[in-house]
């Protein structure tokens, strides 16, 4: 009996987002609560809180292919291995700031095919910062960081969200590598800001440049400025660039086929 009480106390003290059963976690949401300011039933006034109801949660739109679709995208291959221990959420950098960011929960929804439930959180699933703490903590090698990126990609390919800022940055970074075989940080920042509609003259960036000018050697600053203007390429990069871009095109086509977006495309 004492042991049981001790365990119960531990559970109540623990992170409820992790311990609480999934089906209880989202059973009642504010948008599911309906109250009538004016309501009379059989001659009895039940206006206000007396008429509060919870909308039906009967689910009829399971996406039975959802797990397979996410698993077919880069990073999502091992999603089937998850046993819902919650290690990813407990170690998550973003969850520490925003408790609604819950990789464990989204992996569960994906495996269950609960697409409509997952779409409730579509505006911030992409906020994963790729710190990989979840991947290091996962005892099943699920690679939760990869799953988060696969989910973000899935949402964008399906048309549920616009491209996330992180995806714009990835594309800007990759395109520069494809073109020159190297990266130039200033050009990446400018391209990223242009893609996302941000002003180039931001306070933090101005301060960053000032500190570079104060502390870096003049020769290094000159070389950085020259590289920014001339865009030098890695020697003999043409063949490698073409091969990489061919692979990327094949990968994108395969991703779209996996999500049944290009049914007419020939199978590999």
C-alpha positions in Angstrom: 0.0 0.0 0.0 2.8 2.4 1.0 4.6 1.6 -2.3 1.5 2.3 -4.3 1.0 5.7 -2.6 4.6 6.5 -3.2 4.3 5.7 -6.9 1.1 7.8 -7.2 2.9 10.8 -5.6 5.7 10.4 -8.1 3.3 10.4 -11.0 1.6 13.6 -9.7 4.9 15.3 -9.4 6.1 14.3 -12.8 5.7 16.2 -16.1 2.0 15.8 -16.9 2.5 16.4 -20.6 4.6 13.2 -20.6 2.8 11.0 -18.0 -0.8 11.9 -18.8 -2.3 9.4 -21.3 -2.6 10.8 -24.8 -6.3 10.4 -25.0 -6.8 12.5 -21.8 -4.4 15.2 -22.8 -6.5 16.6 -25.6 -9.9 15.4 -24.5 -11.2 18.8 -23.7 -9.9 21.8 -25.6 -11.3 25.4 -25.4 -12.5 25.2 -29.0 -14.5 22.0 -28.1 -16.5 23.7 -25.3 -19.8 25.1 -26.4 -22.0 27.3 -24.1 -25.3 29.1 -24.9 -26.0 32.5 -23.5 -29.7 32.0 -24.0 -31.0 28.4 -23.8 -34.3 26.9 -22.5 -35.0 23.2 -22.3 -38.5 21.9 -21.4 -39.3 25.3 -19.9 -36.2 25.4 -17.7 -33.6 28.2 -18.3 -30.2 26.6 -18.6 -28.4 29.7 -20.0 -24.8 30.4 -19.3 -22.6 27.7 -17.7 -25.6 25.4 -17.2 -25.7 24.9 -20.9 -22.0 24.1 -21.4 -21.4 21.1 -23.7 -18.4 19.3 -25.1 -18.6 18.8 -28.8 -18.5 15.2 -30.0 -15.0 13.7 -30.5 -16.1 10.9 -32.8 -13.4 10.6 -35.4 -14.3 9.4 -38.9 -11.3 10.7 -40.9 -8.4 8.5 -40.0 -5.5 8.7 -42.5 -4.4 5.1 -42.5 -1.5 5.9 -44.8 -0.1 8.8 -42.7 2.6 6.9 -40.9 3.8 5.3 -44.1 3.9 8.7 -45.8 6.0 10.3 -43.1 8.2 7.3 -42.9 8.9 7.6 -46.6 10.3 11.1 -46.1 14.0 11.7 -45.0 14.2 11.5 -41.3 10.9 9.7 -40.7 12.1 6.2 -41.5 12.2 4.9 -37.9 8.9 6.4 -36.7 7.4 2.9 -36.3 10.0 2.1 -33.5 8.5 4.7 -31.1 7.1 3.2 -27.9 5.9 6.5 -26.4 8.3 6.7 -23.5 8.3 10.5 -23.7 12.1 10.9 -23.6 12.0 13.1 -26.6 9.6 15.6 -25.1 11.3 15.6 -21.7 14.6 16.5 -23.3 13.2 18.9 -25.9 14.7 22.4 -26.0 11.5 24.0 -27.4 9.2 22.1 -25.0 11.0 23.8 -22.1 9.8 27.1 -23.5 6.5 26.1 -25.0 4.9 23.0 -23.4 2.6 22.6 -26.4 5.6 21.6 -28.5 5.4 17.8 -27.9 7.2 15.5 -30.3 6.0 12.4 -28.5 2.3 13.5 -29.0 2.8 14.2 -32.7 4.5 10.9 -33.3 1.5 9.2 -31.6 -1.0 11.1 -33.8 0.9 10.3 -36.9 1.0 6.6 -36.2 -2.7 6.6 -35.3 -3.5 8.5 -38.5 -5.2 11.3 -36.6 -4.5 13.9 -39.2 -7.1 16.5 -38.1 -5.7 16.4 -34.6 -2.1 16.9 -35.9 -3.2 19.9 -38.0 -4.3 21.7 -34.8 -0.6 22.2 -34.1 0.6 22.8 -37.7 1.7 26.4 -37.0 4.5 25.4 -34.7 5.6 21.9 -35.5 8.3 23.4 -37.7 9.9 25.2 -34.7 12.3 22.3 -34.0 15.8 23.8 -33.7 17.6 20.5 -34.5 19.5 20.5 -31.2 19.3 16.6 -31.4 18.8 16.3 -27.6 15.7 14.1 -28.3 17.7 11.9 -30.6 20.4 11.3 -28.0 17.8 10.6 -25.3 15.7 8.2 -27.5 16.2 4.6 -26.3 14.7 3.2 -29.6 16.7 5.1 -32.2 13.6 6.7 -33.6 15.5 9.9 -34.5 12.7 12.3 -33.3 14.6 15.3 -34.7 14.4 13.7 -38.1 10.7 12.9 -37.6 10.0 16.5 -36.8 11.7 17.6 -40.0 9.8 14.9 -41.9 6.5 16.1 -40.4 7.3 19.7 -41.3 8.1 18.6 -44.9 4.9 16.5 -45.0 2.7 19.4 -43.9 4.3 21.6 -46.6 4.0 19.0 -49.4 0.4 18.3 -48.5 -0.4 22.0 -48.7 -1.4 22.3 -45.0 1.3 25.0 -44.4 3.5 27.4 -46.2 7.2 26.7 -46.3 8.6 27.3 -42.8 11.4 29.7 -42.1 13.7 26.8 -41.3 12.9 25.2 -44.7 13.6 28.5 -46.5 17.0 28.6 -44.7 17.8 25.0 -45.6 17.0 25.7 -49.3 19.1 28.9 -49.4 22.0 27.0 -47.8 21.7 24.0 -50.2 21.4 26.2 -53.3 24.5 28.0 -52.4 26.4 24.8 -52.0 25.0 23.4 -55.2 26.2 26.5 -57.1 29.7 27.0 -55.7 30.6 24.0 -53.5 31.1 26.3 -50.5 29.1 28.7 -48.3 29.4 32.4 -47.6 27.5 33.3 -44.5 26.6 36.9 -45.4 25.1 35.8 -48.7 23.1 33.1 -46.9 21.7 35.6 -44.4 20.7 38.0 -47.2 19.1 35.3 -49.2 17.2 34.0 -46.2 15.9 37.4 -45.2 14.8 38.0 -48.8 12.9 34.7 -48.9 11.1 35.3 -45.6 10.4 39.0 -46.3 12.6 40.3 -43.4 14.5 43.6 -43.4 18.3 43.3 -43.8 19.1 46.0 -41.3 18.2 44.3 -38.0 19.6 45.5 -34.7 21.3 42.2 -33.8 22.9 41.9 -37.3 24.2 45.4 -37.2 25.8 44.8 -33.8 27.2 41.5 -35.0 28.9 43.2 -38.0 30.3 45.9 -35.8 31.9 43.3 -33.5 33.4 41.5 -36.5 34.9 44.7 -37.7 36.4 45.4 -34.3 37.8 42.0 -33.6 38.7 40.2 -36.8 42.0 40.7 -38.6 41.9 43.1 -41.6 43.1 40.5 -44.0 40.4 38.0 -43.0 37.7 40.8 -43.3 39.1 41.6 -46.8 38.9 37.9 -47.9 35.4 37.6 -46.6 34.3 40.7 -48.5 36.0 39.5 -51.6 34.3 36.1 -51.4 31.0 37.8 -50.9 31.4 39.8 -54.2 33.2 37.3 -56.5 31.4 34.0 -55.3 34.4 31.7 -55.8 33.7 28.1 -56.7 35.4 24.9 -55.5 37.8 23.7 -58.2 36.2 21.0 -60.4 32.8 21.5 -58.8 30.7 21.3 -62.0 30.4 17.5 -62.1 29.8 17.1 -58.4 27.2 19.9 -58.5 25.3 18.2 -61.4 25.3 14.8 -59.6 24.0 16.3 -56.4 21.2 18.2 -58.1 20.2 15.1 -60.0 19.9 13.3 -56.7 17.9 16.1 -55.1 15.5 16.1 -58.0 15.0 12.3 -57.8 14.5 12.6 -54.0 11.8 15.3 -54.4 10.0 13.2 -57.0 10.2 10.1 -54.7 8.8 12.2 -51.8 5.8 13.4 -53.9 5.1 9.8 -55.1 5.2 8.6 -51.5 2.5 11.1 -50.6 0.5 10.2 -53.8 0.9 13.7 -55.2 2.2 12.6 -58.5 0.3 9.4 -59.3 1.2 9.6 -62.9 5.0 9.6 -62.3 6.7 6.3 -63.2 7.9 4.2 -60.4 11.6 3.8 -59.8 
